[in-house]
Amino acid sequence: MIGLLGILVAAESCTTSSGNTDGQMPLPMLPVLTLNNLSATTYREFPATVEGKVNVEIRPQVDGYLEQIFADEGAYVKAGAPLFRVSDKPYREQLANANATLLAAKGNLEKAELEVERLTPLVQNNVVSEVQMKTAKSSLQTARATVAQAEAMVSNAQINVGYTLVKAPVSGYIGRIPHKTGSLVGRGEAQPLTVLSDIHEVYAYFSMSEADFLQFKEEAPGNTIEEKIGNLPPVELVLADDSVYPEKGRIETVDGQFDKTMGAITFRAVFPNSKGLLRSGNTGRIRILKQYKEALVVPQEATFEMQDKVLVFVVADSNKVVSRPIAIGDQSRNYYFVKDGLKAGDRIVYTGLTRLRDGVTIAPQVISMDSLIKSKPL
């Protein structure tokens, strides 16, 4: 790094020296790079939001006062663990009434069965008419239906009593609990009792613009979108503090259509989260890496723009500079990845471009691309 800066400082100082003995202006001494193909990795980033793989809204199935809260916000609970208890007194009374109704119905059923048994031999001996027998059998059917109805009422009352104890349907972390003990809760509440998040894996949702999506379809290998997604390399998640989440993820799905209001399409990536470092609501950036086996890279400082074109000054054999437009295929923080306009072996001016024009002869001060990359990584 120090050596590279020394060359640049020396080059700049020499351009202003006046030690030429023949009275002519000295040739500007400028740092020059020789381009060569490199293996490189670049990436693109997209804003992302994180959600648990399963986010379950916990809602009461019965109305009543919140009697107990068994788990605190942020706690981890296993499936089946009790979370809340709604006051069950009115539902136990309904159950008691339903049981009493069932007992009465069973008593009426026994009475109707005894009546049919009593009338059967009398009808056979022509002591009573068939009409009385039909009436008794009809009463028996009604009694059986009443018993079935009462049993259903008991079952429904038992279910309501069971609903007063709210249990975790899945294992996960408890979210915010807006209601406190003593609050009146019910099925009509807009807010759930809490949200239970299963975050042993998390989903990261991010969107691509239409241009980005078209580029993805063009560059990713595969014939179908599913194949292209399957062939993508693992992705990284950059957290809000710019640190990189230690485990890599994979892109799983893409929406079937664009959001008309945003002009973007949503992708979903999944990340393992066995240590629970990520929670629902986290934000970050999805980083999609791209590998280049042979890339021709140019420092961004070695380029300038003119009429919507990006150009560099190429040094010819006679050390005369010629401006040349380049086509950029990709870029990193410090470099452009050149798609067209340059080739390996070309020499370009690194800095001091503002004093140059086509045809100017310079005194090249060679600097190494390797040393430059060490000071300014790809």
C-alpha positions as CSV (number, residue, x, y, z in Angstrom):
1,M,0.0,0.0,0.0
2,I,2.8,2.4,1.0
3,G,4.8,1.5,-2.1
4,L,1.8,2.1,-4.4
5,L,1.1,5.5,-2.8
6,G,4.8,6.4,-3.2
7,I,4.6,5.7,-6.9
8,L,1.4,7.8,-7.3
9,V,2.9,10.7,-5.3
10,A,6.1,10.6,-7.3
11,A,4.2,10.5,-10.5
12,E,2.1,13.4,-9.6
13,S,5.1,15.4,-8.4
14,C,7.1,14.6,-11.6
15,T,4.3,16.0,-13.8
16,T,4.9,19.4,-12.4
17,S,8.7,19.3,-12.5
18,S,10.6,21.5,-14.9
19,G,13.9,19.7,-15.2
20,N,13.8,19.3,-19.0
21,T,17.1,20.8,-20.4
22,D,15.8,21.5,-23.9
23,G,13.1,23.9,-22.7
24,Q,10.2,21.7,-23.7
25,M,7.5,20.7,-21.2
26,P,8.2,17.4,-19.6
27,L,6.0,14.4,-20.4
28,P,3.3,13.9,-17.7
29,M,4.3,10.9,-15.6
30,L,1.1,9.0,-14.8
31,P,0.4,5.6,-13.2
32,V,-0.5,3.0,-15.7
33,L,-2.1,-0.5,-15.2
34,T,-1.8,-3.5,-17.4
35,L,-5.1,-5.4,-17.4
36,N,-5.3,-9.2,-17.0
37,N,-8.0,-11.7,-16.4
38,L,-8.7,-12.5,-12.8
39,S,-10.9,-14.8,-10.8
40,A,-13.3,-12.7,-8.9
41,T,-16.5,-12.7,-6.9
42,T,-19.1,-9.9,-7.0
43,Y,-22.5,-9.6,-5.5
44,R,-25.8,-7.8,-5.6
45,E,-27.8,-6.8,-2.5
46,F,-31.6,-6.5,-2.0
47,P,-33.4,-5.2,1.1
48,A,-35.0,-8.1,2.9
49,T,-37.4,-8.7,5.8
50,V,-37.2,-11.8,8.0
51,E,-40.1,-13.9,9.2
52,G,-40.3,-17.2,11.1
53,K,-41.0,-20.2,9.0
54,V,-44.3,-20.6,11.0
55,N,-46.0,-17.5,12.5
56,V,-49.2,-18.6,14.2
57,E,-51.7,-16.0,15.6
58,I,-53.0,-17.3,18.9
59,R,-56.7,-16.4,19.3
60,P,-59.2,-17.5,21.9
61,Q,-62.1,-19.8,20.8
62,V,-64.4,-18.6,23.6
63,D,-65.3,-15.2,25.1
64,G,-64.4,-14.4,28.7
65,Y,-62.0,-12.7,31.1
66,L,-58.3,-13.6,30.7
67,E,-57.6,-15.4,34.0
68,Q,-54.0,-16.5,33.6
69,I,-50.9,-16.0,31.4
70,F,-48.5,-18.9,31.6
71,A,-45.7,-17.7,29.4
72,D,-43.9,-14.3,29.1
73,E,-43.1,-12.4,26.0
74,G,-40.0,-13.7,24.2
75,A,-40.1,-17.1,25.9
76,Y,-39.6,-20.3,24.1
77,V,-42.4,-22.8,24.5
78,K,-42.9,-26.3,23.2
79,A,-46.0,-27.5,21.3
80,G,-48.8,-28.3,23.7
81,A,-47.6,-26.0,26.5
82,P,-50.3,-23.9,28.2
83,L,-50.2,-20.3,27.2
84,F,-53.4,-18.6,28.5
85,R,-56.5,-19.5,30.5
86,V,-59.9,-17.8,30.0
87,S,-62.3,-17.9,32.9
88,D,-64.1,-21.2,32.6
89,K,-66.9,-20.7,35.2
90,P,-69.7,-20.0,32.7
91,Y,-68.6,-22.8,30.5
92,R,-68.5,-25.3,33.4
93,E,-72.1,-24.2,34.3
94,Q,-73.1,-24.8,30.7
95,L,-71.5,-28.3,30.9
96,A,-73.4,-29.0,34.1
97,N,-76.7,-28.0,32.5
98,A,-75.9,-30.1,29.5
99,N,-75.2,-33.1,31.7
100,A,-78.5,-32.6,33.6
101,T,-80.4,-32.3,30.3
102,L,-78.7,-35.5,29.1
103,L,-79.8,-37.3,32.3
104,A,-83.4,-36.2,31.9
105,A,-83.3,-37.2,28.2
106,K,-82.0,-40.7,29.2
107,G,-84.7,-41.0,31.8
108,N,-87.4,-40.2,29.2
109,L,-85.7,-42.8,26.8
110,E,-85.9,-45.5,29.4
111,K,-89.6,-44.6,30.0
112,A,-90.4,-44.8,26.3
113,E,-88.5,-48.2,26.0
114,L,-90.5,-49.6,29.0
115,E,-93.8,-48.4,27.4
116,V,-93.0,-50.2,24.1
117,E,-92.1,-53.4,26.0
118,R,-95.4,-53.2,28.0
119,L,-97.5,-52.7,24.9
120,T,-95.8,-55.4,22.7
121,P,-97.6,-58.5,24.2
122,L,-100.8,-56.6,24.6
123,V,-100.8,-55.8,20.9
124,Q,-100.0,-59.4,20.1
125,N,-103.0,-60.6,22.1
126,N,-105.2,-57.9,20.6
127,V,-105.8,-56.2,24.0
128,V,-104.7,-52.8,22.7
129,S,-104.8,-51.3,19.2
130,E,-101.9,-50.9,16.8
131,V,-102.4,-47.2,17.0
132,Q,-101.2,-47.1,20.7
133,M,-98.2,-49.2,19.7
134,K,-97.3,-46.8,16.9
135,T,-97.6,-43.9,19.2
136,A,-95.3,-45.5,21.8
137,K,-92.7,-46.3,19.1
138,S,-92.9,-42.7,17.9
139,S,-92.3,-41.5,21.4
140,L,-89.3,-43.8,21.7
141,Q,-87.7,-42.4,18.5
142,T,-88.3,-38.9,19.9
143,A,-86.7,-39.8,23.2
144,R,-83.6,-41.3,21.4
145,A,-83.3,-38.2,19.3
146,T,-83.5,-36.0,22.4
147,V,-80.7,-38.1,24.0
148,A,-78.5,-37.7,20.9
149,Q,-79.2,-33.9,21.0
150,A,-78.3,-33.8,24.7
151,E,-75.1,-35.7,24.1
152,A,-74.1,-33.3,21.4
153,M,-74.8,-30.4,23.8
154,V,-72.5,-32.1,26.4
155,S,-69.8,-32.6,23.9
156,N,-70.0,-29.0,22.8
157,A,-69.9,-27.8,26.3
158,Q,-66.8,-30.0,27.0
159,I,-65.1,-28.5,23.9
160,N,-65.8,-24.9,25.2
161,V,-64.4,-25.8,28.6
162,G,-61.3,-27.2,26.8
163,Y,-61.0,-24.0,24.8
164,T,-60.6,-22.0,28.0
165,L,-57.1,-23.3,28.2
166,V,-55.2,-22.0,25.2
167,K,-52.2,-24.2,24.3
168,A,-49.3,-23.7,21.9
169,P,-50.0,-25.4,18.6
170,V,-46.3,-25.4,17.6
171,S,-43.0,-24.9,19.3
172,G,-41.6,-21.4,19.0
173,Y,-41.1,-18.0,20.6
174,I,-43.8,-15.9,22.2
175,G,-44.4,-12.5,20.6
176,R,-45.9,-9.4,22.2
177,I,-48.8,-10.0,24.6
178,P,-51.1,-7.0,24.2
179,H,-53.8,-8.2,26.7
180,K,-53.1,-8.4,30.4
181,T,-54.7,-10.6,33.1
182,G,-58.3,-9.5,33.7
183,S,-58.8,-8.3,30.1
184,L,-62.0,-9.3,28.3
185,V,-61.0,-11.3,25.3
186,G,-63.0,-13.2,22.6
187,R,-63.3,-14.4,19.1
188,G,-64.2,-11.0,17.8
189,E,-61.0,-9.3,19.0
190,A,-58.9,-7.6,16.3
191,Q,-55.7,-8.4,18.1
192,P,-54.6,-11.9,18.8
193,L,-53.5,-13.0,22.3
194,T,-50.0,-13.3,20.8
195,V,-48.1,-14.5,17.8
196,L,-46.1,-17.8,18.1
197,S,-43.1,-18.0,15.8
198,D,-41.3,-21.2,14.9
199,I,-37.9,-19.8,14.0
200,H,-35.7,-22.9,13.8
201,E,-35.7,-21.8,10.1
202,V,-36.5,-18.3,8.9
203,Y,-37.7,-16.9,5.6
204,A,-36.1,-13.7,4.2
205,Y,-38.4,-12.0,1.7
206,F,-36.8,-9.6,-0.9
207,S,-37.9,-8.1,-4.2
208,M,-36.3,-7.6,-7.6
209,S,-37.2,-4.9,-10.1
210,E,-38.3,-5.9,-13.5
211,A,-34.9,-5.1,-14.9
212,D,-33.1,-7.2,-12.2
213,F,-35.5,-10.1,-12.8
214,L,-34.9,-10.1,-16.5
215,Q,-31.1,-10.1,-15.9
216,F,-31.5,-13.0,-13.5
217,K,-33.5,-15.0,-16.1
218,E,-30.8,-14.2,-18.7
219,E,-27.8,-15.1,-16.6
220,A,-28.9,-17.9,-14.3
221,P,-28.4,-21.4,-15.8
222,G,-31.5,-23.5,-16.5
223,N,-34.5,-23.7,-18.8
224,T,-37.2,-22.9,-16.3
225,I,-37.5,-20.5,-13.4
226,E,-37.5,-23.5,-11.0
227,E,-34.2,-24.8,-12.5
228,K,-32.6,-21.3,-12.5
229,I,-33.5,-20.9,-8.8
230,G,-32.2,-24.4,-8.0
231,N,-28.9,-23.5,-9.8
232,L,-28.3,-20.3,-7.8
233,P,-25.4,-20.4,-5.3
234,P,-26.1,-20.0,-1.6
235,V,-27.0,-16.5,-0.5
236,E,-25.9,-14.4,2.4
237,L,-27.9,-12.2,4.8
238,V,-26.4,-8.9,5.8
239,L,-27.9,-7.7,9.1
240,A,-28.8,-4.2,10.1
241,D,-25.4,-3.5,11.6
242,D,-23.7,-4.6,8.3
243,S,-22.5,-7.8,9.8
244,V,-23.0,-11.0,7.8
245,Y,-25.2,-13.7,9.3
246,P,-22.8,-16.7,9.8
247,E,-25.0,-19.3,8.0
248,K,-25.8,-19.2,4.3
249,G,-29.3,-19.6,2.9
250,R,-30.9,-20.7,-0.3
251,I,-33.5,-19.1,-2.5
252,E,-36.6,-21.3,-2.6
253,T,-39.4,-19.6,-4.5
254,V,-40.4,-16.6,-6.5
255,D,-43.9,-15.1,-6.8
256,G,-46.0,-15.8,-9.8
257,Q,-46.5,-12.2,-10.7
258,F,-45.2,-8.7,-10.3
259,D,-46.6,-6.2,-7.7
260,K,-48.2,-3.6,-10.0
261,T,-47.8,-0.8,-7.5
262,M,-44.1,-1.5,-6.8
263,G,-43.0,-2.9,-10.2
264,A,-41.2,-5.7,-8.4
265,I,-41.4,-9.4,-7.9
266,T,-40.8,-11.1,-4.5
267,F,-38.4,-13.9,-3.8
268,R,-38.2,-16.1,-0.7
269,A,-34.9,-17.4,0.8
270,V,-34.7,-19.7,3.7
271,F,-31.9,-19.7,6.4
272,P,-31.2,-22.1,9.2
273,N,-31.6,-20.5,12.6
274,S,-30.8,-23.3,15.2
275,K,-29.2,-20.8,17.6
276,G,-32.2,-18.4,17.5
277,L,-30.1,-15.4,16.4
278,L,-32.8,-14.2,14.0
279,R,-36.3,-13.3,14.9
280,S,-39.5,-12.4,13.0
281,G,-39.3,-8.7,12.1
282,N,-35.5,-8.5,11.5
283,T,-34.4,-6.5,8.5
284,G,-31.3,-6.8,6.4
285,R,-30.1,-7.3,2.9
286,I,-29.9,-10.5,0.8
287,R,-26.5,-10.8,-0.9
288,I,-26.4,-12.9,-4.1
289,L,-22.9,-13.9,-5.0
290,K,-21.6,-14.3,-8.5
291,Q,-18.4,-16.1,-9.4
292,Y,-16.2,-15.1,-12.3
293,K,-13.4,-17.5,-13.4
294,E,-11.9,-14.9,-15.7
295,A,-13.0,-11.3,-15.3
296,L,-11.4,-8.2,-16.8
297,V,-11.7,-5.6,-14.0
298,V,-11.0,-1.9,-14.1
299,P,-10.7,0.4,-11.1
300,Q,-13.6,2.9,-11.1
301,E,-11.0,5.8,-10.6
302,A,-9.5,4.9,-14.0
303,T,-12.8,5.7,-15.8
304,F,-14.7,8.9,-16.7
305,E,-18.1,9.6,-18.1
306,M,-19.0,11.5,-21.2
307,Q,-22.4,11.6,-22.9
308,D,-23.8,8.7,-20.9
309,K,-20.7,6.6,-21.8
310,V,-18.0,5.2,-19.5
311,L,-14.5,5.6,-21.0
312,V,-10.9,4.9,-20.1
313,F,-7.6,6.2,-21.5
314,V,-5.7,3.4,-23.2
315,V,-2.0,3.8,-23.6
316,A,-0.8,2.8,-27.1
317,D,2.7,1.5,-28.0
318,S,4.0,5.0,-28.6
319,N,2.8,6.0,-25.1
320,K,0.1,8.2,-26.6
321,V,-3.3,7.9,-24.8
322,V,-6.6,7.3,-26.6
323,S,-10.0,7.4,-25.0
324,R,-12.1,4.3,-25.4
325,P,-15.6,3.5,-24.4
326,I,-16.2,0.3,-22.4
327,A,-19.3,-1.8,-21.8
328,I,-19.8,-2.7,-18.1
329,G,-21.3,-6.1,-17.3
330,D,-21.1,-5.9,-13.5
331,Q,-19.5,-3.9,-10.7
332,S,-18.2,-4.2,-7.1
333,R,-17.6,-1.4,-4.7
334,N,-14.3,-0.4,-6.3
335,Y,-14.2,-2.0,-9.7
336,Y,-16.1,-2.3,-13.0
337,F,-16.3,-5.7,-14.7
338,V,-15.7,-5.0,-18.3
339,K,-17.9,-6.8,-20.8
340,D,-16.6,-5.2,-24.0
341,G,-14.1,-2.5,-25.1
342,L,-10.9,-3.8,-23.5
343,K,-8.9,-7.0,-23.5
344,A,-6.2,-8.6,-21.4
345,G,-2.8,-6.9,-21.9
346,D,-4.3,-3.4,-22.6
347,R,-2.7,-0.6,-20.6
348,I,-4.8,2.1,-19.1
349,V,-4.1,5.3,-17.1
350,Y,-5.1,4.9,-13.5
351,T,-5.3,8.5,-12.3
352,G,-4.8,12.0,-13.5
353,L,-7.4,11.7,-16.2
354,T,-8.6,15.3,-16.0
355,R,-5.4,16.6,-17.6
356,L,-5.5,14.2,-20.5
357,R,-6.9,14.3,-24.0
358,D,-6.6,12.1,-27.0
359,G,-3.1,12.0,-28.5
360,V,-1.2,13.2,-25.5
361,T,2.1,11.4,-24.9
362,I,2.8,10.4,-21.3
363,A,5.6,8.8,-19.4
364,P,4.0,5.6,-17.9
365,Q,4.7,4.7,-14.3
366,V,3.8,1.1,-14.1
367,I,1.9,-0.1,-11.1
368,S,0.8,-3.7,-10.4
369,M,-2.8,-4.7,-10.5
370,D,-2.0,-7.2,-7.7
371,S,-0.7,-4.4,-5.4
372,L,-3.8,-2.3,-6.2
373,I,-6.2,-5.1,-5.4
374,K,-4.4,-5.6,-2.1
375,S,-5.0,-2.0,-1.2
376,K,-8.5,-1.9,-2.7
377,P,-10.0,-5.4,-2.6
378,L,-12.5,-6.6,-5.2
